[in-house]
Structures are given as structure tokens and as C-alpha cells.
Amino acid sequence: MSNVCNNDEGVLISNDEDVMITTKAISSKEPILIEGFPGIGLVGNIASQQIIDELDMTYIGSIESRLFPPIAVLYQGLINMPVRIYESEKNNLIMVVSDIPINPSISYDVSRVLIEWAGMIQAKEVVSIAGIATMDEDSKVFGAATNNDMLDRIKENVEIFQMGTISGISGSIMSECFVREIPAISLLGATKSQNPDPRAAAAVIEVLNTLYDFSIDTESLIEQAERIEIEMQKLAEDVRTSEQTQTPRKEYPMYG
């Protein structure tokens, strides 16, 4: 069982001290919660960071775990937590973005604590952003949902993912939403390789723009695709190096 603590300055949820969410008080009422964790093409965190920057969202907290790689992330010279939470009260939006992969061995714990927290802040619905490997040249976005109402909302804007699996932390989050009957959709940007794919992230953002009446710029993602790919590949290498310096254990593929 998770321990939950509320106070005037913030919210704390811990899961047997393995996973912890610490935030300032949430101002949004029944917000939309969007998460972007690394996976194939790094679609989730590239898209999420673009949304955060474009909407000038406010940093409100982080997800921490002793099982995460021991690193701090630099952004424009400033230290950032690897897994961060942002809010835009204007857009009634909460974003969770991660610069580190979540090992499959702790995906369940992270997703359970995150969705418990989503319920506590009375999130209206959850959106999971990830990538999916295809051989198609088109920048398609595949979609899935936890119920028929949510599926009806997205079917005109995505190609419905008819059969298959959503792996990793994104799949675990969607399963947790289904069990807890929290409305949720999964948006999967089609990508052809393991490399960072800003173009697939841009395609997902365009779907979000339509669904939620956002006006997130995607042209800059396309224009800066090469720089983003280099920066993300460097970050991935740093994380792998950090993982290898820890106590030896059974390893899992971290990106893609």
C-alpha cells in the first residue's frame, strides 16, 4: 500500500519508499494528465518537453526512486530532476516528462503510484505518449483507449491500434488506468528506428492540438530534428553509463 500525505505546501505519495511523488499543491481542477516516458524513438519525452516549453508550464515537482539511475539532468545550464511534473493552470494540464528510461522491473510500481496520484488530484483523463515501430514511411499516429467513449473521441484523428501490445511503462500506465476505470488514451507515434524521432513526436503533438484545442508549434521540432537527435542520443549514453556503474544486476534494454 502507498502512503499518502497532504499539506498546505505540497503532496507526497510514497510506495514503500521505493517510488515517491513530491509536488506543490495543484491549482488545476480535474486536469488532463499527459505523460511522456522514454521508449522507442524517444517520442514521449520529445513531445512532452515541446509542449512544456511552448505552453511555458510551471515546474511543480518530481517522481523519485532509489531504483532510478543516479544522475541529475542539465537543461540550459540548470539542474533538473530526471522525472519532472509541470502544470499549466491556464490549460488545465499536468505534464509528466522523463529523461530517463524506467526499467521494466519497476514499471508497475511507478505506474501504480502515478495513477494513484492522478486519482488524488482528480485528473479528468490520462494521455500516454509513446512510439511504435513500423516500416511505413508516413508519420502515422496509432491510438488506443481504456473505454469506448475515449476510443470514439480519437478514432477520426488516429489509426486505431487494432491488435497488439503496448510495452514498457506506457503499457503499465494504460493497464493501471483500465483497472481503476480512469479514462485514458494512448497515442503512439510511428517510427522506423531506435533513434530519437522528433518527426514522430511532432505527429503526436498535431493530434493533441486537434483533440484538446492546443496550438503547440511543431515546425521547430522538424527544423531542429538533427540537433535534438544528437542531444537525446548523448543523454541516452549518459544514462547507460550510469546504469553500468551501479551494482551488477540483470540488465534490460533501456531505450527502444
C-alpha positions in Angstrom: 0.0 0.0 0.0 1.1 3.5 -0.7 1.4 6.2 2.0 -0.3 9.5 1.1 0.3 12.8 2.8 -1.3 16.1 2.0 -0.3 19.5 3.4 -0.6 23.2 2.5 2.8 23.3 0.7 2.6 20.0 -1.3 1.6 16.5 -1.8 3.6 13.4 -1.1 2.9 9.9 -2.1 5.4 7.1 -1.3 5.3 3.5 -2.2 7.3 1.6 0.5 10.0 4.3 0.0 10.8 2.9 -3.5 8.8 5.4 -5.5 7.9 8.9 -4.4 6.0 11.8 -5.9 6.5 15.2 -4.4 4.7 18.3 -5.8 3.5 21.7 -4.8 -0.3 22.0 -4.4 -2.2 21.5 -7.7 -4.2 24.6 -8.8 -5.9 22.9 -11.8 -9.4 21.4 -11.4 -9.9 18.0 -12.9 -6.8 18.4 -15.1 -5.8 16.4 -18.1 -2.7 14.4 -17.2 -0.2 13.7 -20.1 2.8 11.5 -19.6 5.9 11.1 -21.8 8.4 8.5 -20.8 11.3 7.4 -23.0 10.7 4.5 -25.3 11.4 3.7 -29.0 12.2 6.9 -30.9 12.0 8.8 -27.6 8.7 10.1 -28.9 7.1 10.5 -25.4 9.7 12.8 -23.9 10.5 14.8 -27.0 6.8 15.6 -27.5 6.2 16.3 -23.8 9.2 18.7 -23.5 8.0 20.6 -26.6 4.5 21.0 -25.0 6.1 22.1 -21.7 8.2 24.7 -23.5 5.5 26.0 -25.8 2.9 26.4 -23.0 5.6 27.9 -20.6 4.4 25.4 -18.0 5.5 25.7 -14.3 7.6 23.0 -12.6 5.8 21.7 -9.6 7.5 18.6 -8.6 9.1 15.3 -9.4 9.0 11.5 -9.2 11.9 10.0 -7.4 13.1 6.5 -6.7 16.2 4.9 -5.3 16.0 2.5 -8.2 16.4 5.3 -10.8 19.9 5.8 -12.4 21.9 8.2 -10.1 22.0 11.2 -12.4 21.0 14.9 -12.5 19.9 16.4 -15.8 21.1 19.7 -17.1 18.9 22.0 -19.2 20.2 25.4 -20.3 22.8 25.2 -17.5 20.4 24.4 -14.7 20.0 21.2 -12.7 16.7 19.3 -13.3 15.3 16.2 -11.8 15.2 13.3 -14.3 11.4 12.8 -13.9 9.6 16.0 -13.7 6.0 17.2 -13.2 4.7 20.5 -14.7 1.4 22.4 -14.6 -0.4 24.9 -16.8 -3.4 26.1 -14.9 -4.5 28.1 -17.9 -4.7 24.9 -20.0 -5.9 22.8 -17.1 -3.0 20.5 -17.9 -0.4 18.4 -15.9 2.6 17.0 -17.7 4.9 14.3 -16.6 8.2 14.1 -18.6 11.1 11.8 -18.0 14.7 12.0 -19.4 15.5 8.5 -18.1 14.0 5.1 -19.0 12.0 3.2 -16.5 13.4 -0.3 -16.0 10.7 -3.0 -16.6 11.3 -4.3 -13.1 9.9 -1.1 -11.5 7.4 -0.1 -14.2 4.5 -1.5 -12.2 5.4 0.4 -9.0 6.0 3.7 -10.9 2.7 3.4 -12.8 0.7 2.4 -9.7 2.0 5.4 -7.7 1.5 7.8 -10.6 -2.1 6.7 -11.3 -2.9 6.8 -7.6 -1.7 10.4 -7.6 -3.7 11.1 -10.7 -6.8 9.9 -8.8 -5.9 12.0 -5.8 -5.7 15.2 -7.9 -8.9 14.2 -9.6 -7.4 14.0 -13.1 -10.2 14.0 -15.7 -8.3 11.7 -18.0 -4.8 10.4 -18.8 -2.9 10.6 -22.1 0.1 8.3 -22.6 2.5 9.3 -25.4 4.9 6.7 -26.8 6.4 5.4 -30.0 5.7 2.3 -32.1 8.0 0.6 -34.6 6.7 0.4 -38.2 8.1 0.1 -41.7 5.7 2.7 -43.1 7.2 6.0 -44.4 4.2 8.0 -43.3 4.1 9.8 -40.0 1.1 8.0 -38.6 -0.2 8.1 -35.1 -1.8 4.9 -33.7 -4.3 5.2 -30.9 -5.9 3.0 -28.2 -8.2 3.8 -25.3 -9.4 2.3 -22.0 -13.1 2.6 -22.9 -15.4 3.1 -25.9 -16.1 6.8 -25.2 -12.4 7.6 -25.3 -12.0 5.5 -28.4 -14.8 7.4 -30.2 -13.0 10.7 -29.4 -9.8 9.7 -31.1 -10.9 7.5 -34.0 -11.1 10.3 -36.5 -7.6 11.6 -35.7 -5.6 8.4 -35.4 -5.3 4.9 -36.9 -6.8 2.6 -34.2 -4.3 0.1 -32.9 -6.5 -3.0 -33.6 -4.4 -5.7 -32.0 -1.0 -6.0 -30.3 0.7 -4.9 -27.1 1.9 -1.6 -25.6 5.1 -2.4 -23.8 7.0 -0.7 -21.0 5.9 1.9 -18.6 3.3 3.3 -21.1 1.6 -0.1 -21.3 1.7 -0.4 -17.5 0.1 3.1 -17.1 -2.7 2.2 -19.5 -3.4 -1.1 -17.7 -3.5 0.8 -14.4 -5.9 3.3 -15.8 -8.1 0.5 -17.1 -8.2 -1.3 -13.7 -9.0 1.9 -11.9 -11.6 3.0 -14.5 -9.8 6.2 -15.3 -10.5 7.4 -18.9 -7.2 7.2 -20.8 -5.8 7.2 -24.4 -2.5 6.0 -25.8 -1.0 7.9 -28.7 1.7 6.0 -30.5 3.9 7.9 -33.0 5.1 5.6 -35.8 8.9 5.5 -36.1 11.2 3.4 -38.2 14.3 3.2 -36.0 15.5 3.2 -32.4 17.0 6.7 -32.9 15.3 9.8 -31.5 12.5 10.8 -33.8 11.3 14.4 -33.5 9.1 13.9 -36.6 7.1 11.2 -34.9 6.8 13.4 -31.8 5.5 16.3 -34.0 2.8 14.0 -35.5 1.6 13.1 -32.0 1.5 16.8 -31.0 -0.7 17.6 -34.0 -3.2 15.0 -32.8 -3.1 16.6 -29.3 -3.6 20.0 -30.9 -6.8 18.7 -32.5 -8.1 16.8 -29.5 -7.5 19.5 -26.9 -7.5 22.7 -29.0 -3.8 23.3 -28.2 -1.7 25.4 -30.5 1.7 23.7 -30.0 4.3 24.5 -32.6 5.7 21.5 -34.4 7.7 23.2 -37.1 10.6 23.9 -34.7 10.8 20.2 -33.9 11.2 19.4 -37.5 13.7 22.2 -38.1 15.8 21.2 -35.1 15.4 17.4 -35.6 19.1 16.8 -36.2 20.2 18.7 -33.0 17.5 17.0 -30.9 18.6 13.6 -32.1 22.2 14.3 -31.1 21.3 15.6 -27.7 18.9 12.8 -26.9 21.4 10.2 -28.0 24.1 11.8 -25.7 21.6 11.7 -22.8 20.8 8.0 -23.5 24.5 7.2 -23.5 25.0 9.0 -20.2 22.1 7.0 -18.6 23.6 3.7 -19.9 27.0 4.6 -18.4 25.4 5.5 -15.1 23.5 2.2 -15.1 26.6 0.2 -15.8 28.4 1.7 -12.8 25.8 0.5 -10.4 25.8 -2.9 -8.6 25.6 -5.6 -11.3 22.2 -7.0 -11.9 20.2 -8.4 -14.8 20.0 -5.7 -17.5 17.1 -4.8 -19.7 17.2 -2.8 -22.9 16.7 0.8 -21.8 15.9 2.7 -25.0 13.7 1.2 -27.7 
